[in-house]
Amino acid sequence: MTMPMRQSLRIGRYLLAQRLRGREKFPLLVELEPLFACNLQCAGCGKIQHPADELRRRMPVEQAVAAMEECGAPMVSIAGGEPLMHPEIDRMVDELVRRKIYVFLCTNALLVRKWWDRFDFRPSRYFAFAVHIDGLRERHDASVDHDGGFDEAVAAVRFLQAQGFRVTTNTTFFTSDSPQNVIDVLDFLNDDLHVDQMMVSPAYAYEKAPDQDHFLGVTQTRELFRKAFANGNRARWRLNHSPLFLDFLEGKVDFPCTAWGIPSYSLFGWQRPCYLMSDGYAATYQELVEETDWDSYGRGRDPRCANCMAHCGYEPTAVLATMGSLRQSLRAIAGD
């Protein structure tokens, strides 16, 4: 894992504080959705299938900040929709950074250069852009259904790097991807584009996604990543995941889902049980934790969870397992 040392220490202190307070459930990172609108219609995404009046809504900055202060999470991933379509996204980022919350702004990057003069983003060790890149040119453009999307995303990454910003990426893989596809895109991001960190994710089967035919199952996911991570690739790439989560993707270990560790807060409130499923909403994080039947979710419990190996459910489990083991903590520090 290539998390900066200052951030690693901050997260370590936070986790230790939760343990000393005896808290069993607490947020590690919040998936914040201040809008659902997007400028793309990706085949594997179900987030834009809201009615038109919901797609026009924008979360007030004060509401977003209040949610983060309420739950106390040290990190936030601002998603959507496309967050750059929010008219006050730069002020939202600034308010969260002022509170020393680590902010990852997720974007398809098509509006970065086009709308740059509208924004007042400033480089900070607490702030990084997280650009979504789903493969090399042909594969990415097909995934987002937009010709030229890959070239513009790459140009935006280089533009942001030149402005002094930290840039990370997030790449989702489907049944149409081979281990070589994984290797090719991560080699490019790591060695040619030189992004700071990379996240990978097996596609989750959104019920409302237009394309229902290419979501990975558990066996397929393990085979894909086991082959892609071979020959030293895993150690060489700057992957933004704990070693145990990468072990999980390869099928070397298995974990239960701890969706309360990366909860989702949107225009509707705190989403039950996670960012990927919607079984109602809670008004507060405490209500989400205390009134959600967590034991009814996960593989073997809810059929919707059968093929899920998503970061939002299993990375928190891996992080907690790491904290509970000296050996795994040393692995994480070494980036093994």
Secondary structure as UniProt FT lines:
FT   HELIX           5..20
FT   TURN            21..22
FT   STRAND          29..32
FT   TURN            43..44
FT   TURN            47..48
FT   HELIX           52..55
FT   HELIX           61..71
FT   STRAND          75..78
FT   HELIX           83..85
FT   TURN            87..88
FT   HELIX           89..98
FT   TURN            99..100
FT   STRAND          102..107
FT   TURN            110..115
FT   HELIX           116..118
FT   TURN            125..126
FT   STRAND          127..132
FT   HELIX           137..144
FT   TURN            147..148
FT   HELIX           149..162
FT   TURN            163..164
FT   STRAND          166..173
FT   TURN            175..176
FT   HELIX           179..187
FT   HELIX           188..192
FT   STRAND          197..202
FT   TURN            207..208
FT   HELIX           218..228
FT   TURN            229..232
FT   HELIX           233..236
FT   HELIX           243..250
FT   HELIX           259..261
FT   STRAND          264..266
FT   TURN            267..268
FT   STRAND          269..274
FT   TURN            275..276
FT   STRAND          277..282
FT   HELIX           285..291
FT   HELIX           294..296
FT   TURN            299..301
FT   HELIX           303..305
FT   TURN            306..307
FT   HELIX           311..323
FT   HELIX           326..334
//
